[in-house]
Structures are given as structure tokens and as C-alpha cells.
Amino acid sequence: MAVILNKIDIVFKILLIEYIQSKMKKILIIIIVTITLTFSLSAMAGSDGNNELSKNKSEHTKDCFEGLNRGIFAFNNILDDIVFEPLAKGYRLLPSPIRTGTGNALDNLSSLVTIPNNVFQGQLANAGVNSLRFVINSTLGILGIFDPATSFGLDKSDREDYGQTFGKWGMGPGCYVVLPVLGPSSVRDAAGTFVSVVGGDPWYNVTVRNDTHYFADFDYYASRVASGVDFRAKNLESLENLEKNSLDFYASVRSLYLQDRQQKIANSDAVIDTMDDDWEEIETQ
């Protein structure tokens, strides 16, 4: 038992140190560069795409690359049929405590991206609560498998990411895009994903970017696949119903995703039909 607790303590310290040393200056530089690239990409898509980079017009997002998007969407659907849907159905056969523990652990990891974005959005109280939740759940909760922080009165808040931060700062979504494997996105949200990969996600840093001797690349990618499977399992019936009842499944998913993102940027509590969980779980965070 002492060995297990010692290993948990080492793992937690690595994650915490990596978070503290997440190099805010570097991230800010990356964000500035990314914002510039985002505006450039939208301009390349045409004047309509450029006009979408406005907070007042964020309710309507142009599908500048629809032909390409539909091709990638079809590829993603085939991949889903072959990989994610079967895995999701198998995952749902697991005992509820295992699925709950997996979801808790994934939520705990996602807080490593949420906390800096709380800070960038000026949500300092949420940043403090989420930091305490991460500390408590990573130690007493055994790497986040359990959620003792909630029983201590530290309620879980909504996830935040760099795409949402860009939206809060007034950047419009730009053009709608569909990414291979990752799925629905926008120029702004894809830029947010880029920021996470190049330095804004401590979990990515300690698994893929840096050789910590405690984690491997597999740990990161396994967590991302697990997030996708967990999301797919929670929305198995709702997505199937959406596909069956949609005249144009592509257009329905596009509308659903854009509504979800708009509500998250506005911190709205409204529930979007057919979705039980964060759309971003299957993407980047």
C-alpha cells in the first residue's frame, strides 16, 4: 500500500509541477501567433469567412469548405462504424462503477486544460476551485478515479478550452471545418487545439513532448481514445436517432456542434437536444 501511495504521490507531483511550469509566457506567445494565423486562414477562405470573425456574427458560421468537409465527415463515419461504435457498445457492458471511475479520471485530466483557460478568461474563482479539485481528486481520489472533492463541497464546473477562450476574447468561429478522426470544429477551435498540442496541455507535455520516465506517448493517446469511447457510449442512442431522423446528417451534426460551442462560450446552461455530454470530449481538449 505504501508503494502505491508513493507512486501516486510521484505522479501527482509531476503533473502539478508541469502545470505550474506550463510557461504562461510561452502559451501567450503561441496564442498571439495562432490568432494571427486564424485571421489569415479565414481571409483565405473568402470574404464571408473573414466577416465571420466577429463576436456579433458568431451565431452564423460559414461552411467555406463544405465539399472537403463532407468527404472527411464520410470518412469519420466509416471509422466510427468500424472502431468507435463497437468499442462504445462494449464499453457499456462494463459495470457502472468502472465506467464512472473512467469518466471521473478523464474529467480530472481535462481540468489541466480547464484551469489555465479559467485564468485566461478571468474566472479566477473557478480556477481556484478546479485547482483544489485536481489536487484532492489526484491524491485522495487515486488519480481522479474517485471524486471526493465534490463531497467536500467543491462542485465540478464546466470544461473550458482554448477555443472557448478565443471566443470569450471576441474572436468569431471563422469557417466550419471537419477534422479527420477529431470531427467537427471551426478555424477558431482548430487553432485552440493547436495551442493545446504545442504547449497548452500539461498532460500532453508530460506524456508526448517530454521524457519524464513515468509516462509514454501511449498514455496520452489512450486517454484520448478513452475520451472518445466514453463520449460515444453516453450518446449512443441519441446520435443514432439523429442520423435516422435527419434528412442531411452532416448538416444536423454541423448545426448541433456550432450551437453547442456557442452556448459554451456564453456559459449557457441550456441543454441541446440529443446530447448528454460535452461535444469536445471526442475532440481535443
C-alpha angles and dihedrals in degrees: 000000000000090000091052093048090048091052091048089051091051093048092048093049091051092052093044094048090047090051093048089047094046088126102237091194091056092048091050090052090049090049092052091049091046093051089053091050091047093056090046093051092049091049090052089054090062139267093295091058091047092051090055090068090090128101091222092057099042091109090075120051122188119230094219095166100039097143093052092040092055091051092052090044090056090049091050090051091054090049090049092051092049102038120007102040095050090045091049092051091049091046091056090058090065118099113274095245090058092050091045092050091048091050091048093051092049091049089051092053091048090059088071087071096034095056098059090044090052086057095046090050093049093248093137095156091054090046090055094047093046091048091053091046091053093049094047097042093044091055113023090026093053100243092330098302088123128038109220090150091074091054087053090059096260100128121201114255130204119287118256130199139178093265089058090047091053088050091050089052089058102263114142121224096257113204124349113249136181115217123208110261092347094070132200118022142134134232089264095047092044087054088052090053089051091053090052092051097047096050115313098095114069091194090058090046096055095043108035110011100042133041102232094162088228100072136037134203087259091066092060097044092044089054091050092050090046089052090052093048092046091051093046092049093051091051101035098120096035094055092044090052091047091053094046095047098042123096086201113023092187092055092045093053091046092052092045093050095047092048090049093051093047091052093048093052089050090046089234120170093208113128118230114222117257095015123102100171145030111300089213093066091083092047129047124306 
